[in-house]
Amino acid sequence: MTLNQQIVADLVKNDVSFVTTVPCKQLAGVIDEIEASEDIFHIPSNKEDEGMGLCAGAYMGGKRAAIIMQNTAIGVTINSLATLIQYYHIPLPMLISYRGEVGERIACQVEMAVHTKALLAQLNIPTYHFHHRDDVVELDAILNHCFMSKKPVAILTDAGFWKGA
């Protein structure tokens, strides 16, 4: 099973039936797997905060939802996370490509990487950082915990995690 297939299998295993995504080169493979899944309804979003609204609506309609996005948009999601997702105790797994580390070629990605973990910590959002492909074995338990606790979680996936995916 490929890394992308494992991620989708864990989402399905945890009854995630709605996923919204924002385009990202690192996440393209998992987005393709989600789009191909018969068990997941996929709606692409134009912006991450819009996607959080879609996930909240899906949750309030009885679905388990997840969002797939880049860390560079954490800043625009702060209000949605605090006043919607956290306030209403909506469990929201956020699979986030962690751009901006050593080897990044786009300067603005580097600046947001400096702030990503601090912003998530300030919001008291549990954050897991996947560096290596075998870190994916933790995803099932993280998803289970997210839905049990009715809290958002951030799963940061860096370039090393996706290497060769």
PyMOL commands that set and color helices and strands:
alter all, ss='L'
color gray80, all
select helices_A, chain A and resi 3-13+28-36+48-60+71-86+107-122+133-149+159-162
alter helices_A, ss='H'
color red, helices_A
select strands_A, chain A and resi 16-21+41-44+64-70+93-97+127-130+153-157
alter strands_A, ss='S'
color yellow, strands_A
deselect
rebuild
show_as cartoon
